[in-house]
Amino acid sequence: MNPSHYILWLVLTRSHTFIGVERDVYFVNGKTPGPPIEVTQGDDVEVTVINNVDVQTTIHFHGIEMKETPWSDGVPGITMRMMEPGMQFTHKFKATEHGLHWYHAHSRAIYGDGVRGYFIVHPDMSHLDLGGWSSISSVATDVAALKAAHLAPKIVAGYDWTHWTSEWELAEWTRTKTELLCIDSILINGKGRVVCPTKQTLDKYLNDVHPELTVKGCALPTNKNIQPFDDSMPELLDPKVFFQCKNTTTPFEVIEVSKDKKWASIGFMNMGVLWDIKYAIDDHPLYIYAADGQFHRPKKVDAVIVPPGERYVAMIKLDKTGGDYTIRAAAQVAPQVISGYAVLSYKKTAETEKNLPAPKNPAIGYGGELLSGKTQLDPMTLVPFPDSVKPPPTANVTVLLHLKRLTSLEWALNHDPFAAFLEEADPLLFSPGEMKNLDPDLVPTYPVGSVVDVVLISDIGNPRHPIHKHGTKAFVLAQAEGEFPWSTVAEAQKARPEVFNLVNPPYRDGFHTLDAVTKPAFIVIRYLVTEPSVTFFHCHINIHTFGGMAVALMEGPEAVAGLQMPDYYIKWNEEAKAKEAAHKKRTMSGRSPSFLARLHRHAHGHHH
């Protein structure tokens, strides 16, 4: 069978009017989000990325395990070189696991400027039967309708949007040493508007953490609870970031449904760079049945929090006699109170996209708070489906990672920052021997066949972090407040058995740490290493990754050294290396010294 072939063509459009405001936007095939990629489980897939923008970049396929093709993962300095402007690269891989995934740029912070889109791997028929359909409804016609709905999901891809570009933001952050923790809108599928909240709306959200909010619902940039470093200079910030808001009237996204279909599958995604989004649909409970692509036992709730990078799929029952219902997407974070919206419509007209319908039995308020009697998903209660998906009973490798906020510009996933922009580095997949020169804290190493426990320890001062693991998924065994003084999970289980689930824990590629601003917390994941790879593991908040919140998991370095790389990939990387050298001569370099220089510096003057 011929591979499914897609082309993603990246271009920069300067001064484009987007949701009513002019700014530079990156488009993929002429739009943002870019075109959906839809394939069937078992397909061979080829995606050719053409870099027609003026910056180096790569594209990563988020949630795709890249079984036996680690060179197609698209992470600069880890699995490939940067694509210089004008270059193209074809990612070749097999769609082994079904589910809702996505693709996005994986360099600097430009996916937030528009380089992203969703990627669906539809299940083959044998896997379609493995969904927990009968626990949503035991009626045979309903089961058929649920399966049909799953094969034709409606996507609700929310993300935070600003009226400035990511490069401007990184420069402004570096200049003022103040994080730009304030956005302009939450958009859904690239649509929406600026909705400036009234003072009356915002007043009920004032509290000890943010006793004052700006016109955009943001905590003040001078607020030390949120910007704790003495070298921050918030007074130098451009006032548009926190203090200027102007309503726009651009259309809302409309998700059309039809009552005769009985059920609709809604894929809630967060393609954003900063805020967690809490979703709910007026008067339509959610039967959540998949998370990060993996089927889980259906759970009926009214709302679900989706951190950046994660995906949840829910069934909704189409039992209304028509009309329109608001889809609510609220940031669920301390630094800003903001909502975005779309419309679920049983009968769309020309007017539907212009105004939100009157609220009908809403589950959440403007700030994401649950309304009386409503429920939200506790993701730790999800049980993978079918029952055969369960964790190995014991592990033989333990990796303890200490999450830290180091300075006003630096974050760490393990003690020291990892410069995520590997401008000069040979990809580690090519040169695993290079790791002997690297800070061992940043390249945890273990052999193929290992069962690995990673303990993410949030030291005091950390907000919630959406941590993403490339490659295979992992079981989330525990999420708890408190210190982690043990050296293994076995010891921790003896001391705190109540926080561990080794029977049927969730199976995910995104792991949401607990708020550790005032007290420490930890999360434990377990996975089996089945093949040699270099796997990127990082926070999915863009400025945190940029600030160094990542490690590279060296999975069988000796075996990586012996991998048979395809010729096209070796040749491409040589060409990229030559183009990079030419580019260097005339170039702009990133804000950080080169990745290797920085890692060598840490390795030789190593500190904890």
C-alpha positions as CSV (number, residue, x, y, z in Angstrom):
1,M,0.0,0.0,0.0
2,N,1.3,3.5,-0.8
3,P,2.1,5.7,2.1
4,S,-0.4,8.5,3.1
5,H,1.5,11.6,2.0
6,Y,1.0,15.1,3.3
7,I,2.8,18.4,2.6
8,L,3.1,21.1,5.3
9,W,4.2,24.4,3.7
10,L,5.2,27.0,6.3
11,V,5.0,30.7,5.4
12,L,5.2,33.9,7.4
13,T,2.5,36.5,6.6
14,R,3.5,39.9,7.9
15,S,0.9,42.3,9.4
16,H,-2.0,39.9,8.9
17,T,-5.3,41.0,10.5
18,F,-6.2,38.1,12.8
19,I,-9.2,38.2,15.1
20,G,-9.4,41.9,14.3
21,V,-5.8,42.8,15.2
22,E,-2.8,43.1,13.0
23,R,0.3,41.0,13.7
24,D,2.8,38.7,12.0
25,V,1.4,35.2,11.7
26,Y,2.9,31.9,10.5
27,F,0.6,29.9,8.2
28,V,0.7,26.2,7.3
29,N,-0.7,25.6,3.8
30,G,-2.2,29.1,4.0
31,K,-4.0,28.8,7.3
32,T,-3.6,28.5,11.0
33,P,-4.2,26.1,12.6
34,G,-2.7,24.2,9.6
35,P,-4.5,21.4,7.7
36,P,-5.6,18.3,9.7
37,I,-3.6,15.1,9.0
38,E,-6.0,12.1,9.1
39,V,-4.7,8.5,8.6
40,T,-5.7,5.0,9.7
41,Q,-3.9,2.9,12.2
42,G,-1.3,0.8,10.5
43,D,-0.7,3.3,7.6
44,D,2.7,4.2,6.5
45,V,2.8,8.0,6.7
46,E,5.1,10.6,5.0
47,V,4.9,14.2,5.9
48,T,7.1,16.6,3.9
49,V,7.7,19.9,5.7
50,I,8.8,22.9,3.6
51,N,10.3,25.7,5.6
52,N,9.5,28.9,3.7
53,V,9.9,31.1,6.7
54,D,12.8,33.2,7.7
55,V,13.8,31.2,10.8
56,Q,15.2,27.8,11.5
57,T,12.5,25.3,12.6
58,T,11.4,21.7,12.8
59,I,8.0,20.0,13.2
60,H,7.2,17.5,15.9
61,F,4.3,15.0,15.8
62,H,3.0,15.2,19.3
63,G,1.6,11.8,20.6
64,I,3.0,9.7,17.7
65,E,5.3,7.1,19.3
66,M,7.6,6.9,16.3
67,K,8.2,3.2,16.7
68,E,11.4,2.2,15.0
69,T,11.7,5.7,13.4
70,P,13.1,7.9,16.1
71,W,14.7,10.1,13.4
72,S,11.2,11.3,12.4
73,D,10.3,12.9,15.8
74,G,11.4,16.4,14.8
75,V,13.3,17.7,17.8
76,P,16.3,19.9,17.0
77,G,19.6,18.7,18.6
78,I,17.9,15.5,19.7
79,T,16.7,13.7,16.6
80,M,17.5,16.1,13.7
81,R,19.2,19.3,12.8
82,M,17.3,22.5,12.4
83,M,15.7,23.1,9.0
84,E,17.3,26.2,7.6
85,P,15.0,28.6,5.7
86,G,14.4,27.1,2.2
87,M,14.9,23.5,3.3
88,Q,12.4,20.6,3.3
89,F,12.4,17.3,5.2
90,T,10.2,14.3,4.8
91,H,9.2,12.6,8.1
92,K,8.5,8.8,7.5
93,F,6.8,6.7,10.1
94,K,4.1,4.2,10.8
95,A,0.8,5.2,12.5
96,T,1.0,2.5,15.2
97,E,-1.3,3.9,17.9
98,H,-4.7,5.4,17.1
99,G,-6.0,8.5,18.8
100,L,-6.1,12.3,18.7
101,H,-2.6,13.8,18.3
102,W,-1.2,17.0,16.9
103,Y,1.8,18.6,15.2
104,H,3.7,21.8,16.0
105,A,6.9,23.6,15.5
106,H,9.5,22.5,18.0
107,S,12.1,25.4,17.9
108,R,12.2,28.6,19.8
109,A,8.6,29.5,20.5
110,I,7.1,29.8,17.0
111,Y,4.3,27.2,17.3
112,G,2.5,29.9,19.3
113,D,2.7,32.1,16.2
114,G,0.6,29.6,14.2
115,V,2.7,26.5,13.3
116,R,0.3,23.8,14.6
117,G,-2.5,21.5,13.6
118,Y,-4.3,18.3,14.6
119,F,-3.4,14.8,13.6
120,I,-5.9,12.0,13.9
121,V,-5.0,8.3,13.6
122,H,-8.4,6.5,13.2
123,P,-8.5,3.1,14.8
124,D,-8.6,0.0,12.6
125,M,-11.8,-2.0,13.1
126,S,-10.4,-4.4,15.6
127,H,-9.3,-1.5,17.8
128,L,-12.5,0.4,17.3
129,D,-14.3,-2.4,19.2
130,L,-12.0,-1.9,22.2
131,G,-13.6,1.4,23.1
132,G,-15.7,1.4,26.3
133,W,-18.9,2.1,24.3
134,S,-21.3,-0.2,26.2
135,S,-20.5,1.6,29.4
136,I,-21.8,4.8,27.9
137,S,-25.0,3.1,26.6
138,S,-26.0,-0.5,26.4
139,V,-28.5,0.1,23.6
140,A,-27.2,-1.5,20.4
141,T,-28.2,1.3,18.1
142,D,-26.4,3.7,20.5
143,V,-23.2,1.6,20.4
144,A,-23.3,1.8,16.6
145,A,-23.8,5.6,16.8
146,L,-20.9,6.0,19.3
147,K,-18.5,4.1,17.0
148,A,-19.6,6.2,14.0
149,A,-19.1,9.4,16.1
150,H,-15.6,8.3,17.1
151,L,-14.6,7.9,13.5
152,A,-15.8,11.5,12.7
153,P,-14.8,13.6,15.7
154,K,-15.5,17.3,16.1
155,I,-12.3,19.0,17.1
156,V,-12.3,21.8,19.7
157,A,-8.6,22.9,19.7
158,G,-8.2,25.8,22.1
159,Y,-5.1,28.0,22.6
160,D,-4.0,31.2,24.1
161,W,-3.3,34.0,21.6
162,T,-1.5,37.3,21.9
163,H,-1.2,40.4,19.7
164,W,2.6,40.1,19.7
165,T,4.9,37.5,18.2
166,S,6.9,34.9,20.2
167,E,10.2,36.5,19.2
168,W,9.0,39.9,20.5
169,E,7.9,38.2,23.7
170,L,11.2,36.4,24.3
171,A,13.1,39.7,23.7
172,E,10.7,41.6,26.0
173,W,11.0,38.9,28.7
174,T,14.8,39.0,28.5
175,R,14.9,42.8,28.5
176,T,12.6,43.2,31.6
177,K,13.3,39.9,33.3
178,T,9.5,39.7,33.7
179,E,7.4,36.9,32.3
180,L,4.6,38.1,30.0
181,L,1.9,36.2,31.9
182,C,-1.0,37.9,30.2
183,I,-2.8,36.9,27.0
184,D,-5.3,38.6,24.7
185,S,-7.7,35.8,23.8
186,I,-8.4,32.1,24.0
187,L,-9.2,31.0,20.5
188,I,-10.9,27.7,19.3
189,N,-9.8,26.3,15.9
190,G,-8.2,29.7,15.1
191,K,-11.5,31.6,15.7
192,G,-12.8,33.9,18.4
193,R,-12.4,37.4,19.5
194,V,-11.0,39.7,22.2
195,V,-13.6,39.9,25.0
196,C,-12.6,42.6,27.5
197,P,-14.2,41.6,30.9
198,T,-16.1,44.2,32.9
199,K,-14.8,45.4,36.2
200,Q,-17.9,43.8,37.7
201,T,-17.0,40.4,36.2
202,L,-13.4,40.6,37.5
203,D,-14.1,41.9,41.0
204,K,-15.4,38.5,42.2
205,Y,-12.0,36.9,41.4
206,L,-9.9,39.2,43.6
207,N,-8.1,37.3,46.3
208,D,-4.9,37.2,48.4
209,V,-2.8,35.9,45.5
210,H,-4.0,38.7,43.1
211,P,-5.7,41.5,45.1
212,E,-5.8,43.6,41.9
213,L,-6.4,42.6,38.3
214,T,-5.7,44.5,35.1
215,V,-8.3,45.2,32.4
216,K,-7.3,41.9,30.8
217,G,-7.9,40.0,34.0
218,C,-4.2,39.6,34.7
219,A,-2.4,39.8,38.0
220,L,-0.1,42.9,38.0
221,P,3.4,42.4,36.7
222,T,4.6,43.8,40.0
223,N,2.9,41.0,41.9
224,K,5.7,39.2,43.8
225,N,3.5,36.1,44.3
226,I,3.7,35.5,40.5
227,Q,7.0,37.4,39.5
228,P,9.1,36.6,42.6
229,F,12.6,37.7,41.4
230,D,14.2,41.0,42.6
231,D,15.9,41.6,39.2
232,S,12.5,41.9,37.4
233,M,11.8,45.3,36.0
234,P,8.0,45.2,35.3
235,E,7.9,49.0,35.0
236,L,9.9,48.7,31.7
237,L,7.3,46.4,30.1
238,D,5.4,47.7,27.0
239,P,1.9,48.6,28.6
240,K,0.0,46.7,25.8
241,V,1.0,43.4,27.5
242,F,-0.9,43.8,30.8
243,F,-2.9,47.1,30.6
244,Q,-4.5,47.5,27.2
245,C,-7.7,45.7,26.0
246,K,-9.9,46.5,23.0
247,N,-13.0,44.4,22.1
248,T,-13.2,42.9,18.6
249,T,-16.2,41.3,16.9
250,T,-14.7,38.6,14.8
251,P,-16.7,35.3,14.4
252,F,-16.8,32.4,16.9
253,E,-16.1,28.9,15.8
254,V,-19.3,26.9,15.3
255,I,-19.3,23.1,15.9
256,E,-22.3,21.7,14.0
257,V,-24.1,18.7,15.3
258,S,-27.2,16.9,14.1
259,K,-29.7,15.3,16.5
260,D,-30.3,12.3,14.2
261,K,-26.7,11.2,14.8
262,K,-27.6,10.6,18.5
263,W,-24.0,11.2,19.8
264,A,-21.1,13.4,18.8
265,S,-17.4,12.9,19.7
266,I,-15.7,16.1,20.7
267,G,-11.9,16.2,20.8
268,F,-10.8,18.8,23.4
269,M,-7.2,19.9,22.8
270,N,-4.9,22.5,24.1
271,M,-2.5,23.7,21.4
272,G,-1.5,26.7,23.5
273,V,1.8,27.8,24.9
274,L,0.9,29.0,28.4
275,W,-2.5,28.5,30.1
276,D,-4.4,25.4,31.1
277,I,-7.9,25.5,29.6
278,K,-11.0,24.2,31.3
279,Y,-13.7,23.2,28.8
280,A,-17.5,22.7,29.3
281,I,-20.5,22.8,27.0
282,D,-23.7,24.3,28.3
283,D,-26.3,21.7,29.1
284,H,-24.2,18.8,27.6
285,P,-22.4,16.5,30.1
286,L,-19.1,15.0,28.8
287,Y,-18.5,11.3,28.7
288,I,-14.7,11.3,28.6
289,Y,-13.4,8.1,27.0
290,A,-9.9,8.9,25.7
291,A,-6.9,10.8,26.9
292,D,-3.8,11.6,24.9
293,G,-5.1,9.1,22.3
294,Q,-5.5,6.2,24.7
295,F,-9.0,4.7,25.4
296,H,-9.9,5.0,29.1
297,R,-13.1,3.8,30.8
298,P,-15.8,6.4,30.1
299,K,-16.4,8.9,32.9
300,K,-19.3,11.3,33.0
301,V,-18.4,14.9,34.1
302,D,-19.4,18.4,33.3
303,A,-15.9,19.9,32.7
304,V,-12.4,18.9,32.0
305,I,-9.0,20.8,32.4
306,V,-6.7,20.4,29.4
307,P,-3.1,21.5,30.0
308,P,-1.0,22.6,27.0
309,G,-0.2,19.5,24.8
310,E,-2.9,17.2,26.2
311,R,-6.0,15.9,24.5
312,Y,-9.2,14.5,25.9
313,V,-12.1,13.0,23.8
314,A,-15.6,13.0,25.1
315,M,-19.0,11.9,23.8
316,I,-22.0,14.2,24.1
317,K,-25.5,13.1,23.8
318,L,-27.4,15.0,21.1
319,D,-30.8,15.0,22.8
320,K,-31.8,18.7,22.4
321,T,-34.5,19.9,20.1
322,G,-32.2,22.3,18.3
323,G,-30.8,25.6,19.2
324,D,-27.3,26.8,20.1
325,Y,-25.2,26.1,23.2
326,T,-22.0,27.9,24.4
327,I,-18.8,26.0,24.5
328,R,-16.7,27.5,27.2
329,A,-12.9,27.5,27.4
330,A,-11.6,29.2,30.6
331,A,-8.0,29.6,31.6
332,Q,-7.6,27.7,34.9
333,V,-4.6,29.6,36.4
334,A,-3.7,32.1,39.1
335,P,-2.1,34.8,36.9
336,Q,-5.1,35.5,34.7
337,V,-8.9,35.3,34.6
338,I,-10.0,34.9,31.0
339,S,-12.5,32.8,28.9
340,G,-12.8,32.0,25.2
341,Y,-15.9,30.7,23.5
342,A,-17.3,28.7,20.6
343,V,-20.8,27.6,19.7
344,L,-22.3,24.1,19.5
345,S,-25.1,24.4,17.0
346,Y,-27.9,22.0,16.1
347,K,-29.0,24.3,13.3
348,K,-26.4,26.8,12.0
349,T,-27.5,30.0,10.4
350,A,-25.6,33.0,9.1
351,E,-26.1,34.6,12.6
352,T,-24.7,31.8,14.7
353,E,-21.1,32.8,14.6
354,K,-21.7,36.4,15.4
355,N,-23.1,36.2,19.0
356,L,-23.1,33.7,21.8
357,P,-26.4,32.2,22.7
358,A,-27.9,32.9,26.1
359,P,-26.4,30.7,28.8
360,K,-28.3,27.4,29.3
361,N,-27.3,25.5,32.4
362,P,-23.6,26.4,32.2
363,A,-21.1,24.2,34.2
364,I,-18.4,26.9,34.7
365,G,-18.1,30.6,35.2
366,Y,-15.9,33.2,33.5
367,G,-12.9,32.3,35.6
368,G,-13.3,28.5,35.1
369,E,-14.9,28.0,38.6
370,L,-17.3,25.1,38.7
371,L,-20.9,26.1,39.2
372,S,-23.1,24.6,41.9
373,G,-23.7,20.9,41.5
374,K,-21.3,20.5,38.6
375,T,-18.3,18.1,38.4
376,Q,-15.0,18.1,36.6
377,L,-12.7,15.2,35.7
378,D,-10.0,14.1,38.1
379,P,-7.5,12.8,35.6
380,M,-5.9,10.4,38.1
381,T,-9.2,8.4,38.3
382,L,-9.0,7.5,34.6
383,V,-8.7,3.8,34.0
384,P,-7.1,2.6,30.7
385,F,-9.3,0.4,28.5
386,P,-9.1,-2.5,27.7
387,D,-8.0,-3.9,31.1
388,S,-4.9,-5.5,29.5
389,V,-3.3,-2.0,29.5
390,K,-1.5,-2.1,32.9
391,P,1.9,-1.2,34.3
392,P,4.8,-3.5,34.9
393,P,4.6,-4.4,38.6
394,T,8.2,-3.3,39.5
395,A,10.8,-1.0,38.0
396,N,14.6,-1.5,37.8
397,V,15.6,2.1,37.0
398,T,14.7,5.2,39.0
399,V,15.2,8.7,37.7
400,L,14.6,11.5,40.2
401,L,14.0,14.9,38.5
402,H,14.0,18.1,40.6
403,L,11.9,20.8,39.0
404,K,13.1,24.3,39.8
405,R,12.7,27.9,38.9
406,L,16.3,29.1,39.0
407,T,16.2,32.8,38.0
408,S,13.9,35.3,36.3
409,L,14.9,33.8,33.0
410,E,15.7,30.1,33.8
411,W,13.7,27.0,34.6
412,A,15.0,23.4,35.1
413,L,13.5,20.0,34.9
414,N,16.4,18.6,36.8
415,H,18.6,21.1,38.8
416,D,20.1,22.8,35.8
417,P,18.6,24.4,32.7
418,F,18.8,22.6,29.4
419,A,19.2,25.0,26.5
420,A,16.5,23.8,24.2
421,F,18.0,25.5,21.2
422,L,20.8,23.3,20.1
423,E,22.0,25.5,17.4
424,E,25.4,23.9,16.8
425,A,24.9,20.5,18.3
426,D,25.0,17.3,16.3
427,P,21.7,15.6,17.2
428,L,22.2,13.2,20.1
429,L,20.6,10.5,18.0
430,F,23.6,10.8,15.7
431,S,26.3,11.2,18.3
432,P,25.2,9.5,21.5
433,G,29.0,9.5,22.5
434,E,28.7,13.2,23.0
435,M,26.7,12.6,26.1
436,K,29.8,11.7,28.1
437,N,30.6,15.5,27.9
438,L,27.2,16.5,29.1
439,D,25.8,17.3,32.5
440,P,24.5,13.9,33.6
441,D,21.5,15.5,35.3
442,L,20.2,16.5,31.8
443,V,20.7,13.1,30.1
444,P,19.3,10.3,32.3
445,T,20.6,7.1,30.7
446,Y,19.5,3.4,30.9
447,P,19.5,0.3,28.8
448,V,16.8,-1.0,26.4
449,G,14.5,-3.4,28.3
450,S,14.5,-1.2,31.5
451,V,11.3,-0.5,33.4
452,V,11.8,3.1,34.4
453,D,10.2,5.1,37.1
454,V,10.6,8.9,36.7
455,V,9.8,10.9,39.8
456,L,9.0,14.6,39.0
457,I,9.7,16.5,42.2
458,S,8.3,20.0,42.3
459,D,10.4,22.0,44.7
460,I,8.6,24.9,46.4
461,G,8.0,27.8,44.0
462,N,6.8,25.8,41.0
463,P,3.4,26.4,39.5
464,R,1.6,23.5,37.8
465,H,3.6,22.2,34.8
466,P,2.3,20.2,31.8
467,I,5.2,17.8,31.3
468,H,5.3,15.9,27.9
469,K,7.1,12.7,27.1
470,H,8.0,12.1,23.5
471,G,8.0,8.4,22.2
472,T,6.0,5.9,24.2
473,K,3.3,6.7,26.8
474,A,3.8,6.1,30.5
475,F,1.6,5.0,33.4
476,V,0.9,7.7,36.0
477,L,1.3,5.9,39.3
478,A,1.0,8.7,41.8
479,Q,0.4,12.5,42.1
480,A,0.7,13.8,45.6
481,E,1.6,16.8,47.8
482,G,4.7,16.5,50.0
483,E,8.4,15.8,49.7
484,F,9.9,12.7,48.0
485,P,12.8,11.7,50.3
486,W,13.0,8.1,49.0
487,S,15.4,6.7,46.5
488,T,12.9,4.3,44.8
489,V,9.2,4.0,44.3
490,A,9.1,0.7,46.2
491,E,10.3,2.6,49.3
492,A,7.8,5.4,48.7
493,Q,5.0,2.9,48.3
494,K,5.8,1.4,51.7
495,A,5.7,4.9,53.3
496,R,2.6,6.3,51.5
497,P,0.7,3.3,49.9
498,E,-2.5,5.4,49.6
499,V,-1.1,7.7,46.9
500,F,0.0,4.8,44.5
501,N,-2.1,3.0,41.9
502,L,-0.3,0.0,40.3
503,V,-3.5,-1.8,39.3
504,N,-5.0,0.4,36.6
505,P,-3.4,3.9,36.5
506,P,-3.9,6.3,33.6
507,Y,-1.7,5.8,30.5
508,R,-0.7,9.2,29.1
509,D,2.0,11.2,27.3
510,G,1.2,14.3,29.3
511,F,1.6,14.6,33.1
512,H,0.3,17.6,35.0
513,T,2.3,18.4,38.1
514,L,0.5,19.8,41.2
515,D,0.7,23.4,42.2
516,A,3.8,23.7,44.4
517,V,4.0,27.4,44.9
518,T,3.9,27.1,48.7
519,K,4.5,23.4,49.3
520,P,6.4,20.6,47.5
521,A,4.7,17.9,45.4
522,F,5.6,15.0,43.2
523,I,4.3,12.8,40.3
524,V,5.5,9.3,39.5
525,I,5.4,7.8,36.0
526,R,6.5,4.3,34.9
527,Y,7.2,3.0,31.4
528,L,8.9,0.1,29.6
529,V,11.8,0.9,27.2
530,T,11.3,-1.3,24.2
531,E,13.7,0.2,21.7
532,P,16.8,2.5,21.4
533,S,16.0,6.2,21.2
534,V,16.8,9.6,22.4
535,T,13.5,10.9,23.9
536,F,12.8,14.5,24.7
537,F,11.0,15.2,28.0
538,H,9.9,18.7,28.8
539,C,7.4,21.2,30.1
540,H,4.9,22.2,27.4
541,I,4.7,25.8,28.5
542,N,6.8,27.5,25.8
543,I,8.7,30.0,28.0
544,H,9.6,27.2,30.4
545,T,11.0,25.0,27.7
546,F,12.8,28.1,26.3
547,G,14.1,28.7,29.9
548,G,15.6,25.2,30.0
549,M,12.9,23.0,31.5
550,A,13.8,19.8,29.7
551,V,16.0,16.7,29.7
552,A,16.9,14.1,27.0
553,L,16.3,10.5,28.0
554,M,19.1,8.4,26.6
555,E,17.4,5.1,26.0
556,G,20.1,2.5,25.3
557,P,23.0,4.7,24.1
558,E,25.1,1.7,22.9
559,A,22.1,0.5,20.9
560,V,21.5,4.0,19.6
561,A,25.1,4.1,18.4
562,G,24.4,0.9,16.4
563,L,21.0,2.1,14.8
564,Q,20.8,1.7,11.1
565,M,19.8,5.2,10.0
566,P,18.2,5.5,6.6
567,D,20.4,7.1,3.9
568,Y,18.0,9.9,3.1
569,Y,18.2,11.0,6.7
570,I,22.0,10.9,6.9
571,K,22.3,12.9,3.7
572,W,19.7,15.4,4.8
573,N,21.5,16.1,8.1
574,E,24.8,16.6,6.2
575,E,23.1,19.1,4.0
576,A,21.5,20.8,7.0
577,K,24.9,21.0,8.7
578,A,26.5,22.7,5.7
579,K,23.6,25.2,5.4
580,E,23.8,25.9,9.1
581,A,27.5,26.7,8.8
582,A,26.8,29.1,6.0
583,H,23.8,30.6,7.9
584,K,26.1,31.0,11.0
585,K,28.4,33.3,9.1
586,R,25.7,35.8,8.5
587,T,23.4,35.1,11.4
588,M,21.4,36.0,14.3
589,S,22.0,33.6,17.2
590,G,19.6,32.8,20.0
591,R,19.8,34.4,23.4
592,S,21.7,31.5,25.0
593,P,25.2,30.3,24.4
594,S,25.2,27.2,22.3
595,F,23.6,24.2,23.9
596,L,26.8,22.2,24.2
597,A,28.9,25.1,25.6
598,R,26.3,25.6,28.2
599,L,26.0,21.9,29.1
600,H,29.8,21.5,29.2
601,R,30.0,24.5,31.5
602,H,27.5,22.9,33.9
603,A,29.2,19.5,33.6
604,H,32.6,20.9,34.6
605,G,31.5,23.4,37.3
606,H,28.6,21.2,38.3
607,H,26.4,22.6,41.0
608,H,23.3,21.6,42.9
